[in-house]
Amino acid sequence: MDLKQILNLSKNEVCGLDIGSSAVKIVAMRKESNGYKLIAAGLSRIADRSIQRQNNGHDEIDTNTVKAIHDCFKLTRLKSKNRLRTKLAVCGVSGPEIAMRDFEFPPLPAEELDGAVALEAELICPFNPEQAAVDYQLISENADKTKGILVAATKTSIKNRKLTVQKAGLKCVLMDVDGLALLNCYNNLAAEQERSTKAVMNVGSSYTTLAIMNDEGRPFIRDTACAGDYIIERIAQANNISPEAVTDILFGDSPDGKIELGESVEKACDALVVDVAETLRFYAAGEKTKPIGKIFVCGGFAPAKGFVEMLSRRLGIEARLWNPFESELCHTSGKNSDFLRKKGPAMAVAAGLAMRSIEKNHKK
């Protein structure tokens, strides 16, 4: 989905730019006959987002995020020996500032479809529809019905995202949805025998995205604020230690191996587990299909000690840590192997964004 932000460009090389709440990730990939070749990949942390904000009229730009994007691009380019040549970026949006829904209409003339989608968007937007950018993608069209999905996002979130990228010296040429980028990455890199599952969960710092796609190609995406920062803060409060100490313990960098977090980890994950379980039940009931039997887990928080194993036990389904760069369909160089082994699960959305291509397009 491009949210009407597609530019009239000939095909160009682009990079996927995933701007999270705690880090910026950049991935550049090239489609080949036997999969994708990684051109460049990098990650930079964002300094304290609670300070150094610039207000320009109605626009709010976080200067620390701007710096992180600039630094990430510069370092990624250096690390790839300048193979990352483009400054054209595909970005994503997620969270409460987007709404997504599938639709089904009787056959409509092409000139009436835009209006029908706009009316449907008004019914689902949790924000003022007049302040929303709406786009849609048809899934199937025949003599009986027209099926598709629509996405609405606040114009403010899109404008601020594009302005932030511009301030960092890049150009956002297309806007996607994080959940769709996640499915795009999964569908292109997952092993053939795994593609029937199509259930992926990206656990970031501020949001967890659960993305599922049915056999008809219709996506189901749910974002929740129960994510890494929330879990770490709850663990820190329960053990009377700092969030930084919790992070060190969970990700294996603690200088004090004797610190035990005990049951506080499970309790901190209660809200996320309940939310995911209810979402999976809702999906299975709505689709009238058998329950999802396997879920691939990625995102910056996914490698936390015992996290994926805990999900398997409490959800009652197989949860597997997913690093898309370990796929046989993703061709990487040896010099990136250590970085991708550690940070690969956090780069899935950026990889999915990087797989988008910019062709000559015309507005619907």
C-alpha positions in Angstrom: 0.0 0.0 0.0 1.4 3.4 -0.9 -1.3 5.7 0.8 -1.4 7.8 -2.4 2.3 8.7 -1.9 3.6 6.9 -4.9 5.6 9.3 -7.2 5.6 9.1 -10.9 9.1 7.6 -11.2 10.8 5.1 -13.4 12.1 2.1 -11.7 14.7 3.1 -9.1 16.8 1.5 -6.5 15.4 2.2 -3.0 16.3 1.3 0.6 13.9 0.2 3.3 14.0 2.6 6.2 12.3 1.4 9.4 12.1 4.2 11.9 11.2 2.7 15.3 10.9 4.4 18.7 14.4 3.3 19.8 16.4 2.5 16.7 16.6 3.2 12.9 17.1 0.3 10.6 18.2 0.5 6.9 18.2 -2.4 4.4 18.9 -2.4 0.7 18.2 -5.6 -1.4 18.2 -6.6 -5.0 15.8 -9.1 -6.5 17.5 -12.0 -8.2 16.2 -15.1 -10.0 16.9 -17.3 -7.0 15.9 -14.9 -4.2 17.2 -11.6 -2.9 20.8 -10.3 -2.6 21.6 -8.1 0.4 23.3 -4.9 -0.7 23.5 -3.2 2.7 22.1 -3.3 6.2 22.6 -1.1 9.3 21.1 -0.1 12.6 21.6 3.1 14.7 20.1 3.7 18.2 18.0 6.8 18.8 19.0 9.0 21.7 16.4 10.1 24.3 13.3 10.9 22.3 11.9 13.0 25.2 14.3 15.9 24.4 15.4 18.1 21.5 12.1 18.3 19.6 11.6 21.0 17.0 8.1 22.4 16.4 7.6 24.0 13.0 4.0 25.1 12.9 2.0 21.9 13.2 5.0 19.7 12.4 6.9 18.0 15.2 10.4 16.7 14.3 12.5 14.7 16.7 16.1 15.9 16.1 17.5 12.8 17.7 15.6 10.6 15.2 16.9 12.8 12.4 20.4 12.3 13.6 19.9 8.6 13.9 18.7 8.3 10.3 21.6 10.4 9.1 24.1 8.3 11.1 22.6 5.0 10.1 22.7 5.9 6.4 26.2 7.1 6.6 27.5 4.1 8.6 25.6 1.6 6.4 27.0 3.1 3.3 30.6 3.0 4.7 30.1 -0.6 5.8 28.9 -1.6 2.4 31.8 0.2 0.7 29.4 2.7 -0.9 27.3 0.1 -2.6 24.3 1.8 -1.0 24.0 4.6 -3.6 20.3 5.6 -3.4 18.8 8.2 -1.1 15.3 7.1 -2.0 13.6 5.5 1.0 10.5 3.4 1.5 9.1 4.0 5.0 6.4 2.4 7.1 3.7 3.5 9.6 2.1 1.6 12.4 0.1 1.9 15.6 -3.0 4.0 16.4 -2.5 6.4 13.5 -3.4 3.8 10.9 -6.6 1.7 10.3 -6.8 -1.3 8.0 -9.7 -3.4 6.8 -10.7 -5.7 4.0 -13.8 -4.9 1.9 -16.1 -6.7 -0.4 -18.4 -4.8 -2.8 -20.7 -5.9 -5.6 -19.3 -5.2 -9.1 -18.7 -1.5 -9.5 -17.6 0.7 -12.4 -14.0 1.8 -12.0 -15.0 5.4 -11.6 -17.2 4.5 -8.5 -14.7 2.4 -6.7 -12.7 5.3 -5.2 -15.9 6.7 -3.7 -17.0 3.3 -2.3 -13.6 2.8 -0.6 -13.7 6.3 0.8 -17.1 5.7 2.4 -15.9 2.4 3.8 -12.8 4.1 5.3 -15.1 6.6 7.1 -16.6 3.7 9.0 -13.4 2.3 10.3 -11.2 5.4 11.0 -10.6 5.9 14.7 -9.6 9.4 13.7 -11.2 12.2 11.6 -11.6 10.8 8.1 -11.1 14.2 6.6 -7.6 14.2 8.1 -6.7 10.7 6.7 -4.9 9.5 3.5 -6.6 6.5 2.1 -5.4 3.9 -0.3 -6.5 0.4 -1.3 -5.4 -2.7 -3.1 -7.7 -5.1 -5.0 -7.3 -8.7 -4.2 -9.8 -10.2 -6.6 -12.4 -8.9 -9.0 -15.0 -10.9 -10.9 -18.7 -10.7 -12.1 -20.0 -11.3 -8.6 -17.9 -9.2 -6.3 -14.8 -7.0 -5.8 -12.5 -7.8 -2.9 -9.7 -5.8 -1.5 -8.0 -4.2 1.5 -7.9 -0.5 2.4 -5.5 1.4 4.6 -6.1 4.8 6.2 -3.4 6.8 7.9 -3.4 10.3 9.4 -2.0 12.9 7.1 -0.1 14.4 10.0 1.8 11.1 10.6 2.7 10.8 7.0 3.8 14.4 6.7 6.0 14.2 9.8 7.6 11.0 8.7 8.4 12.4 5.3 9.8 15.7 6.8 11.9 13.8 9.3 13.5 11.7 6.5 14.0 14.8 4.5 15.8 16.6 7.4 18.1 13.6 7.5 19.1 14.0 3.9 17.0 11.2 2.3 13.8 11.3 0.4 10.7 9.2 1.3 9.2 8.2 -2.0 6.7 5.6 -0.8 4.8 4.9 2.4 3.9 1.4 3.4 2.4 -0.3 6.5 4.8 -2.1 8.8 2.5 -5.1 9.0 2.3 -5.4 5.2 6.1 -5.0 4.9 6.5 -7.8 7.5 4.3 -10.1 5.4 6.1 -9.1 2.3 9.4 -10.1 3.8 8.0 -13.4 5.1 6.4 -14.3 1.8 9.5 -13.6 -0.2 12.0 -15.3 2.2 10.2 -18.1 4.1 10.8 -21.6 3.0 8.2 -23.1 0.7 7.0 -25.6 3.2 6.4 -22.8 5.8 4.4 -20.4 3.6 1.1 -21.9 4.5 1.5 -20.6 8.1 1.9 -16.9 7.3 1.7 -15.8 10.9 4.5 -13.4 11.9 4.9 -11.4 15.1 7.3 -8.4 15.3 8.0 -7.4 18.9 9.5 -3.9 18.8 10.1 -1.3 21.5 6.8 0.5 21.4 4.5 -1.8 19.4 4.0 -5.5 18.7 2.6 -6.2 15.2 0.9 -9.5 14.5 0.5 -10.2 10.8 -1.3 -13.1 9.2 -2.3 -13.8 5.6 -4.9 -16.3 4.5 -4.7 -18.5 1.4 -6.6 -15.8 -0.7 -3.9 -13.3 0.0 -6.0 -11.2 2.4 -3.9 -9.8 5.3 -4.9 -9.5 8.9 -2.8 -7.1 10.9 -3.0 -6.1 14.6 -0.8 -3.6 16.5 -0.6 -3.5 20.3 1.3 -1.3 22.6 2.3 -4.3 24.7 5.9 -4.5 23.5 9.5 -4.5 24.6 9.6 -1.2 26.5 6.4 -2.1 28.4 7.8 -5.5 29.4 11.2 -4.2 30.4 9.6 -1.5 32.6 7.4 -3.9 34.4 10.3 -6.3 35.1 12.4 -3.4 36.4 9.7 -2.3 38.8 9.1 -5.8 40.1 12.8 -6.3 40.8 13.6 -2.7 41.9 16.4 -2.3 39.3 16.9 -0.1 36.3 15.5 -0.8 32.8 19.0 -0.7 31.6 20.0 -3.5 34.0 17.0 -5.6 32.8 18.0 -5.1 29.2 21.6 -6.3 30.0 20.3 -9.4 31.6 17.7 -10.3 28.9 20.1 -9.8 26.1 23.2 -11.5 27.6 25.3 -8.5 28.4 24.9 -8.4 32.2 28.2 -8.2 34.1 26.4 -9.9 37.0 25.3 -13.3 36.0 23.9 -14.0 39.5 20.9 -11.6 39.0 17.7 -13.6 38.6 14.5 -12.1 37.2 12.4 -15.1 38.2 8.6 -15.0 37.6 8.7 -11.3 36.9 9.4 -11.9 33.2 6.3 -14.1 32.8 4.1 -11.7 34.7 5.5 -8.8 32.6 4.5 -10.6 29.5 0.9 -11.4 30.7 -0.8 -8.6 28.8 1.0 -9.4 25.5 0.3 -13.2 25.8 -3.4 -12.6 26.5 -3.6 -10.1 23.6 -2.0 -12.4 21.1 -4.0 -15.4 22.2 -7.3 -13.5 21.9 -6.2 -12.1 18.5 -5.4 -15.6 17.2 -8.8 -16.9 18.4 -10.6 -13.9 16.8 -8.8 -14.5 13.5 -9.6 -18.2 13.4 -13.3 -17.6 14.2 -13.6 -14.8 11.7 -11.9 -16.7 8.9 -13.6 -19.9 9.9 -10.4 -21.7 9.6 -8.3 -24.0 11.8 -6.2 -22.2 14.4 -2.7 -21.0 13.5 -0.2 -23.8 14.5 3.0 -21.9 14.2 4.1 -18.3 14.7 7.4 -16.7 13.6 8.7 -14.1 16.0 11.0 -11.3 15.1 11.7 -7.7 16.2 14.2 -6.2 18.5 12.8 -7.8 21.6 12.4 -11.3 20.1 15.9 -12.6 21.0 15.4 -11.8 24.8 16.3 -14.8 26.9 13.5 -17.3 27.1 11.0 -15.1 25.4 10.1 -17.2 22.4 10.1 -20.4 24.5 7.7 -18.7 26.9 5.4 -17.8 24.0 5.3 -21.4 22.8 4.4 -22.7 26.3 1.8 -20.2 27.1 0.1 -19.9 23.7 0.1 -23.6 23.2 1.5 -23.3 19.6 5.0 -23.5 18.2 6.8 -20.1 18.4 10.1 -19.8 16.5 12.6 -17.0 16.5 12.8 -15.8 12.9 15.8 -14.2 11.3 14.9 -13.5 7.7 18.5 -13.2 6.7 19.2 -16.8 7.5 16.8 -17.9 4.7 18.3 -19.8 1.8 16.6 -17.2 -0.4 18.5 -14.3 1.1 22.1 -14.1 -0.2 24.5 -12.2 2.2 28.2 -11.7 2.3 30.3 -13.2 5.1 31.4 -9.8 6.4 27.8 -9.1 7.5 27.2 -12.5 9.1 27.9 -11.5 12.7 25.8 -8.3 12.5 22.9 -10.1 10.9 23.1 -13.1 13.3 22.6 -10.7 16.2 20.4 -8.0 14.7 18.6 -9.8 11.9 15.4 -10.4 13.7 15.1 -6.6 14.3 15.5 -5.9 10.6 12.5 -7.8 9.2 10.3 -4.8 8.6 13.2 -2.8 6.9 13.8 -5.8 4.7 10.2 -6.0 3.7 10.2 -2.2 2.9 13.3 -2.7 0.8 11.6 -5.3 -1.3 9.2 -2.7 -2.7 9.9 -1.4 -6.1 9.2 2.0 -7.6 7.6 1.8 -11.0 5.8 4.3 -13.2 2.4 4.6 -11.5 -0.8 6.5 -12.0 -3.1 7.5 -9.3 -6.3 5.5 -9.2 
